[in-house]
Amino acid sequence: MYIYPDNLKSKPILWLWQLRDISIIGIGCLISVFMLSQLRMLLPATVTALYGFLSIRFEDTSILDFIKYACAFFLTKQQFYEWGHN
């Protein structure tokens, strides 16, 4: 089921992911299957599954976006506070 946005300006989604996320998850799954079958490494499959879970979108935001915004607010962006009497 392919759902294109109503206003034609937001990004297209498929089920609960954006199309970009689905392509990243698909490539990650291919690499994970190769690594698991040839090298017996489970780490790429775990990372792919974690990315797939964090990129699920509800109401145009994802868990990954929320984590990015929280890190920017608390860690990387400078906060400006102005103290004074009015």
Phi and psi in degrees as a GROMACS rama.xvg file:
@    title "Ramachandran Plot"
@    xaxis  label "Phi"
@    yaxis  label "Psi"
@TYPE xy
-101.977  121.951  TYR-2
-115.549  115.854  ILE-3
-96.3354  144.433  TYR-4
-62.1228  154.404  PRO-5
-67.4025  -41.3422  ASP-6
-91.8837  0.610063  ASN-7
61.0705  13.1085  LEU-8
-112.363  -23.6631  LYS-9
-83.8763  168.51  SER-10
-78.1874  144.446  LYS-11
-70.9376  147.739  PRO-12
-125.736  155.254  ILE-13
-131.054  116.862  LEU-14
56.9937  -109.886  TRP-15
-111.422  8.6198  LEU-16
-125.446  156.143  TRP-17
-75.1303  158.95  GLN-18
-63.041  -33.3501  LEU-19
-62.5947  -42.1842  ARG-20
-66.3902  -37.9371  ASP-21
-65.0727  -39.2369  ILE-22
-67.3064  -39.0027  SER-23
-64.4766  -42.7824  ILE-24
-65.482  -39.7864  ILE-25
-63.7989  -46.1023  GLY-26
-64.8339  -40.0398  ILE-27
-62.3195  -37.7746  GLY-28
-65.9391  -41.0207  CYS-29
-62.1176  -45.894  LEU-30
-64.6737  -39.5068  ILE-31
-64.4231  -42.1791  SER-32
-64.7597  -42.7432  VAL-33
-61.4397  -47.7218  PHE-34
-64.6808  -38.1083  MET-35
-68.9858  -40.7803  LEU-36
-77.235  -34.6399  SER-37
-93.6346  -39.7533  GLN-38
-112.798  -3.33862  LEU-39
57.3647  38.2312  ARG-40
-104.056  125.695  MET-41
-96.0294  -12.1475  LEU-42
-60.0756  -46.0274  LEU-43
-60.962  -36.2946  PRO-44
-66.6059  -37.8058  ALA-45
-66.1009  -43.606  THR-46
-64.6162  -41.269  VAL-47
-64.1976  -43.251  THR-48
-65.1499  -39.2034  ALA-49
-64.9477  -43.4523  LEU-50
-63.653  -40.5788  TYR-51
-61.2473  -39.2775  GLY-52
-70.0677  -43.7845  PHE-53
-72.1374  -19.5983  LEU-54
-96.3481  7.30739  SER-55
-65.0324  132.379  ILE-56
-106.032  132.063  ARG-57
-128.436  123.42  PHE-58
52.1346  49.035  GLU-59
66.2424  21.0895  ASP-60
-142.609  151.808  THR-61
-122.425  169.824  SER-62
-64.528  -37.9813  ILE-63
-63.3791  -40.8402  LEU-64
-62.5884  -42.2916  ASP-65
-61.8481  -41.7823  PHE-66
-65.1691  -40.672  ILE-67
-62.2088  -44.7268  LYS-68
-64.7361  -39.8013  TYR-69
-66.4491  -42.3525  ALA-70
-65.1509  -39.499  CYS-71
-64.833  -40.8061  ALA-72
-69.4818  -45.3279  PHE-73
-89.0585  -25.863  PHE-74
-117.076  -47.7697  LEU-75
-100.474  -31.1687  THR-76
-90.5144  138.728  LYS-77
-78.6335  133.352  GLN-78
-95.2325  141.197  GLN-79
-118.099  121.635  PHE-80
-121.257  136.261  TYR-81
-118.362  119.022  GLU-82
-106.098  138.899  TRP-83
174.696  170.025  GLY-84
-92.8727  142.022  HIS-85
